[in-house]
Amino acid sequence: MEVKDREGSDENMKVTVQMLKSRTGQFDLESILFLKLRNIGITNLGCIGDCVNVERLDLSGNDISNLAPLTSLKVLIVLNLSANRISNLDPLCSCENLQNLNLSGNLISSVDSLRSLSELKNLEVIRLKDTVCNFSNPVCMNTAYHSAMLEIFPKIKSLDGERLSGRGSDLYQLCKKMEDSLKEMLFLPLESQELSTGLWIQDRDTTTTTNHHLIACPSFIRHISRVLQNILH
């Protein structure tokens, strides 16, 4: 996990009314709809629960472990808690309107600790690991992690950036299979690649042995066409 940037003094370790007003320009905390408090070393969420109308909240890159102050955020839609020290997710059950939750880079160690989130009926996107930022959770090392997550959240559309259902899911899976197949081809001996009749076919020019090119299988092209048509309609 990358080292977090700090700014400000020890006063910024706790969320205060003054901090919220100065960062948002709002005099009334109930008027705050979008709030970004990332990478400032917060350890205590303080009065953040007074922002009862906040819809998008970014608390990434801090030292937060206690989520209790978030229980009053009933209209919260998007919550980014990546790169903190969170292990207990129970307070999030009160965020009944939550749709998008990023928990990558925390201390969540078991699948059971995620079961409380199953009460969030609007939850569509969950992230516990992020390969781009090299963020993860101990639970992600469990071999049954992926299947367990699908059991707990059968209606989610995206897990760890992987599209599972809805618009674009078929195309995502197809592209993933193509990528895996191409990776396998890169590690095959040249002779095996020439004999392969799987994803790609090698078309040789009978007059020139050096003029080789790859063409897609007709059945593969038809499959792509059908997938794209289903996505677009």
ZIQUI-V684073 format. One record per run of one state. SS is the DSSP state (H for helix, E for strand, - for the rest). FROM is the first residue (numbers start at 0). LEN is the number of residues. Records with the same first field share a line. If there is no record, write none. Layout:
# ZIQUI-V684073
SS->FROM-LEN  FROM-LEN
This chain:
# ZIQUI-V684073
-->0-9  14-2  24-4  31-2  36-7  44-3  50-5  58-9  72-5  80-9  94-5  102-9  119-5  127-2  130-4  135-2  141-3  152-5  159-2  163-5  186-3  195-4  204-7  216-1  232-1
H->9-4  16-8  28-3  47-3  67-5  89-5  111-8  137-4  144-8  168-18  189-6  217-15
E->13-1  33-3  43-1  55-3  77-3  99-3  124-3  129-1  134-1  157-2  161-2  199-5  211-5
